[in-house]
Amino acid sequence: MARLVGFIGNRPDLGARALHMEGRPFAVRKKTDVVPGWGVGFYQGGEILLKRRPLDDRPEVSLVEMTANLRADILIAHIRKATVGSLRTENTHPFRYRQWLFAHTGTVEAFTKLRTRMRESLPVFLQRDVQGETDSELLFHLFLSFLHDSGQLDRPSVDAASARTALLSSLALVDRLCAEEGAGPAAMNILLSNPEYLLAVHRGPLMAYRVFEGRQDLERLYGDAGLGRTRLPDLAGSRLTVVASDFEDDRPPPGWTAVNERAIVTFTRGDAPAVDPI
């Protein structure tokens, strides 16, 4: 019952409208004896804001409700069925470090055996930054450690190619450690962002995306607000991409594009999604 959702666009008023229009795929029904948690991280006016709730006992948890009236051009949202770590804020996605946001579904195989090795592979200053107990937070910090090794961590702007390399290096390290313990590669999906782009890794349950662009698409997003065509702003250059994974029925909404198995996708505000195999 996990769910992972992100969006990136060139207008801060589009993302919440798109999630509202799609509706049902972004709602997760509570299952017996499972209390989910959720978190939303987003960029607004150059700042990162986080809303995290480690327990939510409502019958249905809706990302549409979480993001209603939210204005942001990049967002990562996560609904968590805890597999590692207790239900507390420090274990609730997304995780943040400086300008980076990270969320993950899936579980690192043999994590109970690998936890110490993963943590000890980090520089001391990153070890001190780990606040929770999850494999996800340690995976995020492995990514940060590879950025540090390449001299990129302290830079205010990191190009997407460098971020992809660091992220794939962290996954390769985890896969190697798992293999040493006799475990296979973990099935997982990841969203990672900074203020310039959104990266998605697909090597788990179905992941798909939808690009909204052009006047027809954007007018649909504004339609529920009752705005007349003559009052609509010029939407010709507007663009929004929504990506999601771990769909409840393992099917994306109509009109979405499924991401290839074992792929990393780069999403920006203005370019077509760039899909690379891993």
JOJOFEN-V831542 format. One record per run of one state. SS is the DSSP state (helix for helix, strand for strand, loop for the rest). FROM is the first residue (numbers start at 1). LEN is the number of residues. Records with the same first field share a line. If there is no record, write none. Layout:
SS: FROM-LEN + FROM-LEN
This chain:
loop: 1-2 + 10-5 + 30-6 + 45-2 + 57-3 + 68-6 + 81-8 + 92-3 + 98-2 + 107-4 + 121-3 + 130-5 + 150-10 + 181-7 + 194-4 + 204-3 + 224-5 + 232-7 + 246-11 + 259-4 + 268-6 + 278-1
strand: 3-7 + 27-3 + 36-9 + 47-10 + 60-3 + 74-7 + 95-3 + 100-7 + 188-6 + 198-6 + 207-7 + 239-7 + 257-2 + 263-5 + 274-4
helix: 15-12 + 63-5 + 89-3 + 111-10 + 124-6 + 135-15 + 160-21 + 214-10 + 229-3
